């Protein structure tokens, strides 16, 4: 779902770069994805509604819709190695 971000509360450049990479990778692999966790909360509260939210970590939680828990993910091997990715 597209969100209208506030001009006075832009996302950090590194987060924008990461989300653009995820979006392009997921699009190329024809996968649905989403931002979750505290990152999603911060985007909605701070960058959409202007409510400052504090957090203890700077990670970005990304969820990807995969067809099977046992099969390979179509995005495997497409992730830029400069991002520290941990699949759980």
N, C-alpha and C positions, 0 to 999 in steps of 0.2 A: 504494500500500500504506500503510495508516494506521500511524503509529508512536506509541508511548507515550513522550512526552517527560518528562524528569525535572523535578520541581518545583523542585529546587535549581539547575537550569541552563536557565532559560527562554530561548526565542528572543528576540532584540531586538524591541521593539514595531514598528519600521519593517519588519522582515522579515515579521512576522506580518501586518501590514497589506498588504504587497505580495502575499504568498501568498494571502491571502483575496481580493484583487482578481483575481489570476490565476485562482484556482479558480472564482470567480463568472463571469468573462468566458469561460473555457473551457467551463463548464457551459452557459451561455446559447448558445454557438456549437456545442455538442455535439462538443467536441474533447477528446482525451486529451492530457495534459501531464505533465511531470515536472521535478523540480529536478535539475540536474547539476553537474558541476565541484566546486570546493572547498566550495561551499555544501552540496551533498549530503553530502560527506565530513564536514563540521563538524556537520551535523544528526545524523548517525548516531553519530559518535565522541563529541562533546561533549554534545549534548542528549538522546541516548538512553543512551549508555554511561558518560558522565561523564569521558571522557578529553579533556583540554584539547588542542585543536589550534590552532596559530597559523597565520595567513595574512597575506599581503601586501596583499590587496585586499579590498574590502567588497562586491563585486558579487554578484548572484544570477543564476546561469545557469538559464534556463527553456527547456525543449524542448517543442515542440508538434507533434503528429502531424497532418500535412496530407495531403490526398488526392493532390495533384499539385504538382510543382515549378513548373509553368508556370501553374497556375490560381490564382485569388485565394484567400486564406485567409479562412475564415468569421469569424475574429476581427478582421480588418482593420477599422479604424474604431471598434472597441469598447474599445480600450485607453485608460485614463485618461491624459491628457497630462502629469500631474505626474510620472509615472515616465519616466525616460530609457531608452527602448527602442531597441535596435540589433539589427536582424535580420541574421543572417549565414547 
